[in-house]
Amino acid sequence: MSGGTPADRDRDDTGRRAPTSGSNARSNDRSGGSERSGRDSNARSSARRTGGNTGSNVRSNGSDGGQERRDARGRQRGAARSRGETSRSAHAPSQRRKGTDPARAVAYDVLRQVDGSDAYANLVLPPLLRERGIRGRDAGFATELAYGTLRLRGRYDAVLALCLDRPLDRLDPPVLDVLRLGAHQLLGMRVPQHAAVSETVGLARERTGAGSAQLVNAVLRRVARTPLDDWLTTIADDAPDDLAALAATQSHPVWIARALRDALAGNGRPVAELDALLAADNDAPRVTLVARPGLADPDELSDGDDRVTPSRWAPTALRLEGGDPAAFGAVRDGRAGVQDEGSQLVALALAAAPLTGPDTRWLDLCAGPGGKAALLAALAAGRGARLVANEVQPHRARLVEKALAAVPADAVEAVRTGDGRAVGQDEPGAYDRVLLDAPCTGLGALRRRPESRWRRTPADLATLTGLQRELLDSALDAVRPGGVVGYVTCSPHLAETQVVVADVLRRRDDVELLDAPAVVRDVVRSEARDTIELGDRQDVQLWPHVHGTDAMHLTLLCRTV
């Protein structure tokens, strides 16, 4: 088929280019909990006829007897052909396309490494694109295909389960990944159906074998028969309750959806925002640059390039709409970098928090991979202070050294490898400012690391929260009386944020909370101070659906004695 080539795979049958943004496609199918609960019975019964019955009919039709699967000459036919679900090609078998295009192949390889080696997509994809010479539009297609499939895996698994006559866990994992890639093209990217099916079948033929290619062909044709909105209605109606329905349709494990709902409530936000929060997790995040103060000027990055614009909150942040960040000289030499705006805000707030006494020695207790450390070191250089960057893992400490390469040498006292839990005992009261960016579940960055939602389990919390308490105690011991500690997590989970801080403060009488929202307002752009929503608590919780940032948490604490 001509529709499967890289040049035309994302154009419709009239030759117009079809949207390839998963977020654009998804924006058309989001509905709030109240809308879902308000659907009338006629709408649900209609959806069941179009979506729900698709799966049941497919499964019942798949049990043809042996006689029904023989042709007029008595030859055995395949199950798919006996149901009339195959399409004949004009080409002889020897002339049919045996594989797929490089962009789809690299997306498949990313999924296999993520599943088989516990790799992270953001670390696997860029080198694969470089090694295979995939650039421009094809690189963008591969990126959206890989990331979008990972983000929406739960939704697609629910759809695929309705189109198969066996449980998903009985499929070979490589075949299941091929089906997920095909489902995302059909339901999340608006790739023309003929291209999505034929190219994915070619991928199956190339990577998982001719037998699986027949299965992929039949299943994807079933997927394509039903519009996304009807599939979502069917999935929601099959769920045991509203929370499970929202988790399934917005592709989150139920325990994460529940934790995020509780986090909204615990931070004084309406729980009705959960739909918008989960949907924001499924949107591709914008690329945000940081112009490190004293090293790069924001005007230098935006000068003459209309793709670069000031971001909403942080004066150091700029949005990049398309293109490779490494194309900027300031990024290549470390004077600027790629850093989420929420990450920039919490570092800026720690540096601006009020303290008494000297302000010359700062510590980043868990510094890897180095983004916050580089911003803090640049700020320290402008104020005559020095930064110590501590990291427990040697390979991450090397990343910190690389991130700090452009910072003046006299602003970096040391990059060292060590257990952060021991620093408070080894160096009591030695620092004026301490950043603790604690290891956490990462539930605040699911749009950047979509595979995390499928790897994390509630059991992880016990280990992580215990470590967070120990590290926070160490940070408070390491800061001098009158100094400041910033406790940061890239997670809004109450167990990792408010509960950890409350538990540590309950055991200490030498610490008091600072007004973190007031400090954050002081560091944002002047024109944004009256518009940024920070709630009425003493800590700060940022949100993807409200602030457009990762869900960073910040508590500022002052050591009193």
Secondary structure, DSSP 8 states (H G I E B T S, - for coil): -GGGSTTTTTB-TTS-B----HHHHHHTT---HHHHHT--HHHHHHHIIIIIHHHHHHHHHTT--TGGGB-TT--B--HHHHTT-----SS-GGGS--S--HHHHHHHHHHHHHHHH---HHHHHHHHHHHTT--HHHHHHHHHHHHHHHHTHHHHHHHHHHH-SS-GGGS-HHHHHHHHHHHHHHHTS---HHHHHHHHHHHHHHHT-HHHHHHHHHHHHHHHTS-HHHHHHHHHHHSSSHHHHHHHHTT--HHHHHHHHHHHHHTT--GGGHHHHHHHHTS---EEEEE-TTT--HHHHHTT-TTEEE-SS-TTEEEE-SS-GGGSHHHHTTSEEE--HHHHHHHHHHHHS--SS---EEEETT-TT-HHHHHHHHHHHHTT-EEEEEESSHHHHHHHHHHTTTS-GGGEEEEEE--GGGHHHHSTT-EEEEEEE-----GGGTTTSTTHHHH--THHHHHHHHHHHHHHHHHHHHEEEEEEEEEEES---GGGTHHHHHHHHHT-SSEEE--HHHHHHHHS-GGGTTT----SSSSEE--HHHHSS---EEEEEEE--
